[in-house]
């Protein structure tokens, strides 16, 4: 069974009706705005054609596809927000900072400091730069602690030390001193001195006390002269303190004799 074929309506009549209705509804103001919009559109198309912006359409399409156009829009918003937030003072400081940075880069470029960059890189890798910074901190702390009097004493000590070294060098004393130390080391005397020196330092107080006792005994003997006679000798010998002193001297003499015989 054949399908029924409906005749197509005449579209011209409908289009003509729409156009007539549009002409009836349009006012002079609407027609003017429409004409102005059409003129602006034609002017824009003409400028677009003259500027050759049609060549940028593939690039814009690629930016849209990759999302880079949206990123540019976001970046423009960020820049706009920054411009709104910046004050004249902040802009001035940023300008000064940028100017100072460019001036510093120009000075670095002119001074040839880029030649030192490999050395600085090695110092950073080896930790030498950190050690230098710590040494600078120590030097700064010492400089803060030192007073004028301490600096004067230190300078005086350094001057006297240099003068002593100069005198030793001129008179040949340094060479003789080194030769004497070599002989002491060869004979083993230097080692014995190193072993006996701490013992001597420990016994130094005893030696000082002994000399003080000798001075006090001499002064006391001078104040109390001997009376003479056998009776004085008898009284002295029968004194307990005298006997203790004689016993001490005998023991001291015996020990000294034993040590001297051993040597």
Helices and strands as residue ranges (DSSP letters): H 11-25, H 28-51, G 53-56, H 57-66, H 68-85, H 88-111, G 113-116, H 117-126, H 128-145, H 148-171, H 173-187, H 189-223, H 229-238, H 240-262
